[in-house]
Amino acid sequence: MAEIFRDSYGVPHVRGSDVLDLARGQGDATARDRAWQLEYQRRRATGTAAAVLGRRQLAWDVWARRTRVVETAQRALAGLDDETRAFVTAYVEGVNAGLHADAPEFERLGIEPEPWEAWTPLAVFHAQHLLFASVPGKLWHHRAREVLGADEALLSRDPAYGSGSNAWAVGGLRTRSGKPLIGGDPHRVFESPGVYAQVRLAAEGPADSLDVFGFTFPGVPGVQHFAHAGQVAWAITNAVGDYQDLFEESLDDVVDGRDEIVEVRGADPVSVEVLATERGLLFEVDRDNGRGIALRDASTVLGDLGFGALLPLLRSRTVDDVDRALDAWVAPVNNVVIADSTGAVRFRNAGRVPTRSDDNRRGIVPGPGADTWSGWIELPRHDVPPDGQVVTANERRGSESERIGNEFAPPHRAARIHQLLRGVDDLTVADFAEIHADAFAITALPLCAALRQVAPNSLTEDLLDTILSWDGVMAADSPGAAAFAAWRSALTVRLCADPVFAPLHDAQAYGALFTPYLNLEASVGLALEPLLGAGRPFGIAIHELAALALEDVASARHPATWGETHVFSPTHGFDLADDDLEPPAVPATPLSGDVDTVRCTGWLPGVTDEAYRGSVARYVWDLADPASSGWVVPMGASGDPRSPHHLDQHAEWTEARLVPVELDWNLLERSD
């Protein structure tokens, strides 16, 4: 029987005799902390969210049904080895034991949480990551290419609503302790409750001896992406791998199909066609024209969601152990940084990327006659010397990246972290924590260069001086950052008003689910650097527009400081409810940072200044002394607004500070 303890921030520390004890305890603690989140994630995974939240959830439910999330999860569970299947099942037993119906969201909706099945954790994980890879970008580029031709490549970059992360490490010759350090932070859309949960899992028995702390997805057992196992630690970023293909199909080629009924709160049920061709699952169906778009995804093809890595990760002691464990990883394809107490540091990619024609990687391809997958690419790995450093921030990593994916994040975050580390020895946990706080915007340099060509007038003189004298730091209290951001948005709006982009203002080409990914302003606003560097992109006199955008800002009120409008703005399930449901209050705290700064707080120029995505966790793992490590999440450990641990980490997170990892059991409080 597992024991659950809590530290001063309410983080669960689970202690048991073996991994099954730990799984039950982790499931129980997660259900008590995140009951609404677990129910919402379960409904998203099973395509039943519209039944309680209404028609605005219907597009997602249709996607989940047509991509057969549950079916893939069931196949993946059946394919697990007996011990891992028992581990997942024990976690579900814990979830069902801890689920309760007193979360405020349940009361507002008049529902109770429903029990989990053994396959539910796999379905939750799969549903969270199906849109993590190529689908949104390929849809956008296919649509943009139809309108703009080959020049649409100027808009290529990390998709506006995609993911990112930072991770870095140095060898022991670079640290005060003589042992490696790992730091980093995953970047995702801000959610309330938070995307990740902190957890510690410790077993001391005849079968298992382990003590691991890290971050977990609520609803998934173990620790998946970021953890410290005492003698070894690891962290990941998204490798932006392309392991999904899209095919234009004729409905005459359907080889398997059925109708499913989606219940919708406040409306009639909707019948959904769930169809497949030999190449993939149709997520878009156009009966009028007899066509559809099919998705071929690595996890679906393999019937494997990578859960075979979970127990080997928990039991790892060395870099080699973690490396071997991740051979079982499937998706998302990750960059992984690993270090251990012997001083070893390694970088590797983990996941499955298919071998197929380059045509498949560029967008939607005709289904009949399309190139089939012929195997899996061997992904790179290399060791880092004791006096070396490794940084990964979703950037293009030369030829090794070309084999894995198509478009990557700009190099700015990676370049800045390298700059902050290069030539510095005697590094400590505190030094790594300071890197988290860096808000210098490298991307501002080429953008401001365009403004240096603008002749000021009486209207723009003061504004231009404010921007050009600004230090380039996207600080919340900075007038210069506010002025720069306002000009960046104004230029985006002017660019998007050009007639060449007119057909792209319709973001409904592939239905409501993909509308955010097809937002023209979002794509243009995040591509200003290459557009300005192109001279006259799409025949547009962009430098003249830059001057006019300056006048637009000067003639209207803009925020006095960046933090006035750049505020924390998480999404909640109630935000996509038909009824007027208010989500639990979360403070709209002013934030430093930008989409391309190390301190990532993403916004969409021309759309909103609000920070909708960014660091959903931060950490520094110390291989000399695990107890000297630090971590933090936005808001807090609990998803219940009545809990003292709902927001008790938020101030530290807002200021890019870490909270301590407490490993002394005598300082923890036993949880009922």
Sequence and secondary structure as in RCSB ss.txt:
>XXXX:A:sequence
MAEIFRDSYGVPHVRGSDVLDLARGQGDATARDRAWQLEYQRRRATGTAAAVLGRRQLAWDVWARRTRVVETAQR
ALAGLDDETRAFVTAYVEGVNAGLHADAPEFERLGIEPEPWEAWTPLAVFHAQHLLFASVPGKLWHHRAREVLGA
DEALLSRDPAYGSGSNAWAVGGLRTRSGKPLIGGDPHRVFESPGVYAQVRLAAEGPADSLDVFGFTFPGVPGVQH
FAHAGQVAWAITNAVGDYQDLFEESLDDVVDGRDEIVEVRGADPVSVEVLATERGLLFEVDRDNGRGIALRDAST
VLGDLGFGALLPLLRSRTVDDVDRALDAWVAPVNNVVIADSTGAVRFRNAGRVPTRSDDNRRGIVPGPGADTWSG
WIELPRHDVPPDGQVVTANERRGSESERIGNEFAPPHRAARIHQLLRGVDDLTVADFAEIHADAFAITALPLCAA
LRQVAPNSLTEDLLDTILSWDGVMAADSPGAAAFAAWRSALTVRLCADPVFAPLHDAQAYGALFTPYLNLEASVG
LALEPLLGAGRPFGIAIHELAALALEDVASARHPATWGETHVFSPTHGFDLADDDLEPPAVPATPLSGDVDTVRC
TGWLPGVTDEAYRGSVARYVWDLADPASSGWVVPMGASGDPRSPHHLDQHAEWTEARLVPVELDWNLLERSD
>XXXX:A:secstr
  EEEE TT  EEEEESSHHHHHHHHHHHHHHH HHHHHHHHHHHHT SHHHH GGGHHHHHHHHHTTHHHHHHH
HHHHS HHHHHHHHHHHHHHHHH  S SHHHHHHT       TTHHHHHHHHHHTTSSSHHHHHHHHHHHHHHGG
GGGGG SS TT  EEEEEEE GGGBSSSS EEEEEEEEE BSS S EEEEEEEESSS EEEEEEEE TTS S  S
EEE SSEEEEEEE     EEEEEEEGGG  EEEEEEE  TTS  EEEEEEE SS EEEEEETTTTEEEEEEEHHH
HHT  SGGGHHHHHT  SHHHHHHHGGG  SS EEEEEEETTS EEEEEES  B   THHHHSEEESTT      
B    EEEE TT EEEESSB  THHHHTT S  B SHHHHHHHHHHTT  SB HHHHHHHHT  B TTHHHHHHH
HTTS   TTTHHHHHHHHTS SB  TT HHHHHHHHHHHHHHHHHHTSGGGGGGG TTTT GGGTGGG HHHHHH
TTHHHHHHTSSGGG  HHHHHHHHHHHHHTS   SSGGGT BB  B GGGG SS          B   BTTSSSB
EEEETTTEEEEEEEES EEEEESS GGG EEE SS S   TTSTTSSTTHHHHHTT  EE    GGGSEE  
